[in-house]
Amino acid sequence: IFEGLEEGWGQFIAKETEPGTGKQKGRYFIGDKPLTEDNFTQHLMGNGPSLGIVPIRKDNTCTWGVIDVDEYLENRPEPKDLLAKIRELNMPLIPFRSKSNGYHLYLFLSEKVSAASMRKKLDSMAKALGFLGKVDIFPRQEEIDFDAGDRGNFINIPFYGGNRGVRYLYDDNGEASTVDHFFELYDKYCLTTEKFQELNYTKEEKKAEETLGIKEFKDGPPCLQQLA
């Protein structure tokens, strides 16, 4: 499910929480040996560093992507409200709590698509949800030059510590749920490339922009959109 770049992956060791934001601080480093089943087992058990996977592959394709919503503490939407909006728009996103109490909204495919098309779809979905200028999209790159040493950017995957950890799945009621439930949602929401190409949230994206009063900055920089 979380297959990505085989030749480079991330690890994170948590230290402290940043005052005022709730963001989890720690040390990141890169592993270059092939990932094994034991790496994932240790991640699920919460032993040692947690895993981060680079979604984009050497051929610039991917089978999953993430809307990384860095909204902490008082600025964080309530899980039930966010889930209600996601399901109202019929988005096949699977939401998780991030390590810093933000949101990681995953989109999974059964087949590979270009990283560029994944980024475009997720950007549109993020805007339709009202997250304009507030999110990161993974894959972070449309292309990587692997031969030149480019390894892309990894994202910390969920369920560090399994069902006991804080990077849990949100069910459709906005409540913490389990690894087994995630497998059920994966089977339900994982898309074929044909279904992926059919995703279209242009109307919802425009409505969100108009609601936030930034229509006049549609082609402008995100900073002006956010200020508006």
Disulfide bonds with the S-S distance in Angstrom:
none
